Amino acid sequence: MLKGLSLRRLGIIIVTVPVLFSLVFLWFLMNALQDAERDLKGQILGAKLAAVIANLQAESFNAALQARTWHSKRSEDAGERLDKSLASIQKSEGDLKELLRNDEKKQYLVANSIEDSQKARRFLSEIRTGASTHYGGNIDPRIFHKQGFTYMNTLVENYRELNDYAMDLQKNATADKSREWVVTTMTVGIVVNICIAIGLGYFFSTYIAGRILHVRNNALLLGTGKPLNEPLKGDDEVAQLDTTFHGMAEALTEANSKQLALLDNAADVLCSLDEHLTLLRVSASCERVWGYAVEEVTGLRLVQILEKESAAKTTRLAEEHIKAKSQGAFDARLVKRDGRIIDVVISSFWSTSERALFCVVRDVTREREFERIKQKLMDTVAHDLRSPLASIRAVLESLALGVMGQLSDNAVKRIRGAESSADRLLRLINDLLDYDKYESGQFTLNLESHSIQELAYSSIVSIESLIEAKHLTTKVEGQDFAVNVDSDRLTQALVNILSNAVKFSPDGGVIKITTKKKNNDVLVEIADQGPGIPDNFKAHVFERFKQVESEAQKHKGTGLGLPIAKQVVEAHEGQIGVRDNEGGGTIFWFSVPMETAEKVDKAEAS
């Protein structure tokens, strides 16, 4: 039944039970207190009533006695005592009436007693004053005794009945027992309340806490990869949480299976090493990449599968990474199961909590082979192509100049065409060699302070013949600043960008170079009036051998000028980009570090 209750309802029940018991307990306790209060009031009333009646009886007898003494001896002391007794009787009559004002059953008896008492007081008072209205002055002793006896008997009877009532009140009043009942009720209530609290606490610990512990154990089992306990039954929140947890565990298991499948089929091998470079875990892809089964390499030391010549260096690098508790990458050469040696790059990360070096081992044998082939090609281009081409160009130039004899105009024209082709091939070879040098980082920068506008003027002079051939106008505008650059290499970048601008500018156009300050850099902008660059091509303009297709056929080039410019600028820790010119054309821009924020005086710079 409880399993069908939600925790909210169960909590309400747990809170309501002791509250209801407390209310019932308070009700019983209030009744007991009311009974005790009623008994106490009855006891007090009976005591007061008995005291008043006793006083009435005593004062009545005393008044009768003093009246007799006064009547027989005419003693003033007796007369004064009689007056006091009569006054006391009158006061007690008022007290008696006040005490029984709420008791309707005894009102008639009180009224009769007061009436009889008043008659007796008048009789005694008349004896005191000597003015009896009934007996005409002095009273005969026999009449006094007879009448006094009659009044006293009546009063005694009335007082006896009232006194019995007072005694009954005191007898029936059980204040002590009521107090005992209150104490007993409180004791029992406290004990029962404690028992209920303990019972509910035990219930909470065995039922609710037990169900929460069930979910906690499932979490621990999930963490260790063990099967989970059966789902909890019921519709309460804990059961719903456990059901959700089981669903999450299934989703995680499925995702983990997919992840393991992905890792097992990855091109790279994942592994972990301890502090002694022992392989702790290896992904299943090692069988495909290295040729080893997982069981074969697990437990081996890394040095056992490394090439002997490079093993010492590789283990030293791995130990340095472990000691520094850092991440990084290093090259290594690994021996496959069939004995072949492969080049690998090991990217590692040391986990302090796991006390293990996690590694991603990538086979880069093909990349290394490609680099070797590429280097061999560059060497071939540099030595086996550039030198013969330079010799061929020199011979062609000599022939065109008539050094080896006069040639016909048609022959000179053809020789000049061949010479132009040789120049184009030489530029391509030089650009290839330069780009390879920049890309591989096999160069150093000779940084010195130079005027940025002087470098711009120098670049313009370098391609002055191209500019004049198209009747172009060049302008250098803006402020001049000192920049900390390698002048030769930055001039090469400027020449490449300017050559591109000249190539695409219309005849008679304007090329404008603007220099300005941008934060701590100098920004250089080269604006032309060419056809512009399509938006979808701007992201590729600095890539190798990329040219706008519609313009590539009109303007021949190597496709390496702008990529080389990008390499040079980035080598100076600058940035380069391209955007549209508002007036038409394109603006190529780049930034280089500024040596000082102060403007360089152009005269001093020159």
C-alpha positions, 0 to 999 in steps of 0.5 A, a space after each residue: 500500500 505504501 509503495 503506491 503513495 508518493 513521497 509528498 503524501 507519505 511525508 504528509 502522513 508522517 507529519 500528520 500522525 504525531 500532530 493528530 495525536 498531539 491534538 487528541 492528547 491536548 483535548 484530553 489534557 484540557 478536559 483533565 485540567 477543566 475537571 481539576 479546576 472545577 474540583 478545585 473551585 468546588 473545594 474552595 467554595 465548600 471551604 468558604 461556605 463552611 467558614 461562613 456558616 461556622 461564623 454565622 452559627 458562632 455569631 448567632 449563639 454569641 449574639 443570643 448569649 450576649 442578648 441574655 446577658 444584656 437582658 438580665 444584667 444590662 452590661 454595656 460590654 455585653 451590649 457592645 459584643 451583641 452589636 458586633 455579633 449582629 454586624 458580623 451576622 449581617 456581613 456573613 449573610 451577604 457573604 453567604 448570598 454572594 457565594 451561592 449566587 450561581 446555585 439556583 437549587 440553594 437560592 431558596 434555602 439561602 433566602 429562607 436562612 437570611 430571612 430567619 436570620 434577619 428576624 432573629 437579628 431584629 428580635 435581638 436588636 429590639 432587646 438591645 434597644 428595649 423597644 420591642 414592637 411585639 411585646 411593648 417594651 421589656 420582654 418577659 424572660 420566659 417569652 425571651 427564652 421561648 422566642 429565642 429558642 424558636 429562632 435558634 432552632 430555625 437558624 440551626 436547621 437552616 445552617 445545618 442544611 447549608 453546612 451539609 451542602 458545604 461538606 458535600 462540596 468538599 467531599 466531592 471535590 477531588 482536586 488532588 486526584 485531578 492533579 494526579 490525572 493531569 500528571 498521568 495524562 501528560 506522562 503517558 502523552 509524552 511517552 506515546 509521542 516519543 514512541 511515535 517519533 521513534 517509530 516514524 524515524 525507524 520507518 523513515 530509515 527502513 523504508 524511505 532511506 532504504 529506497 534512497 540507498 537502493 538508488 545510491 547502490 545503483 549509482 555505485 554499480 554504474 560507476 564500476 560497470 556492474 549490472 544494476 539492481 532491479 528497479 524499485 516498485 511503486 509510483 513514488 518519486 524514489 521509484 520514478 528516480 530509480 526508473 529514470 536512472 535505469 534508463 540513463 544507465 542504458 543510454 550511457 551503456 549504449 553510448 559507451 558501446 558506440 564510443 568503444 566501437 568508434 575508438 576501436 575503429 579509429 585510425 589512431 591507437 589510444 593507450 595509457 602508461 603508468 609511471 614506469 611506462 608500462 602499457 596499462 590499457 590499449 584500444 583494439 585498434 592496435 591490432 589493425 595499426 600495429 599488428 599486435 593483439 590487445 593481450 599481447 601489448 598490455 603489460 609490456 613496457 613501451 621500450 619493448 615496442 620502440 625502435 632501438 636507435 630512438 628508444 632512449 630518446 622517446 622514453 626520456 621525453 615520455 618521462 619528462 612529460 610524466 615528471 612535469 605532469 603536463 601534456 604535449 607531443 613527441 615523435 617516436 619510431 615503433 616496431 610493428 609485429 611484422 618487424 616493420 618500423 613506422 613513424 608515430 606522433 605520441 600526444 600525451 596527457 598526465 592524469 594525476 587522479 588516475 596516475 597514468 599517462 594517456 596517449 594518442 598514438 598516430 601513425 604518420 609514416 605516410 606523412 613523413 614519407 611525403 615530407 621526404 619526397 617533398 624535400 627531395 623534390 625541392 632539392 631537385 627543383 633547386 639544383 637540377 632545374 633552376 641552374 639549367 633554366 638560368 643557363 638556358 635563359 642566359 643563352 636565349 638572351 645572348 641570342 636575342 642580343 645578337 652575340 652569336 650572330 644576327 638573327 631574323 626578326 621572327 627568330 628574335 621574337 621566338 627567342 624572346 618568347 622562349 626567354 619569357 617562358 624561362 623567366 616564368 619558370 624561374 619565378 615559379 621555382 623561386 616562389 616554390 622554394 620561398 614558400 616551402 622555406 616559409 612554411 617549414 620555418 626554415 628561416 630567421 628574421 633580421 629585425 631592425 627599425 625601418 620606416 614603413 613608408 620607405 619600405 612602401 616606396 622601395 616596393 613600388 620601385 621594384 615593380 616600376 616597369 610593370 606599373 609604367 607598362 599599364 600607365 598606373 598611378 601609385 600613391 603613399 598616404 597616411 602617417 609614417 611610423 617606425 616598424 620592427 621588421 625584416 626589411 627584405 622579407 616585408 618588402 617581398 610581401 609588399 611587392 607580391 601584394 602590389 604585383 597582384 594589384 597591378 595585375 588586376 588594375 585597369 590601364 590608367 588606374 590608381 593604386 593607393 598605399 595607406 599607413 595608419 596606427 592601430 593599437 600597437 601595430 601599424 596597419 598597411 592598406 593596398 587599394 586597387 580599382 580592379 574587378 574585386 574578389 567574389 565573397 565566396 573566394 575571399 576565404 581562399 585567396 591566401 591559399 596556394 595556387 588559388 586564383 579567381 577562375 574568371 581572371 586566371 586565364 587573363 592574368 597568368 601567375 604562380 598562385 604563390 605570391 599572396 600565400 608567401 605574403 601571408 607567411 611573411 606577415 604572420 612570421 612578424 606576428 602580424 595579421 593579413 586580410 582582404 575586403 572590398 573597396 567602397 569605390 570599387 576594387 579590393 583592399 588588401 591589408 596587413 599589420 606589423 608591430 610598431 617599434 614606437 608610438 611616435 611618428 617617424 620624421 620622414 626626412 630623418 628616416 630617409 
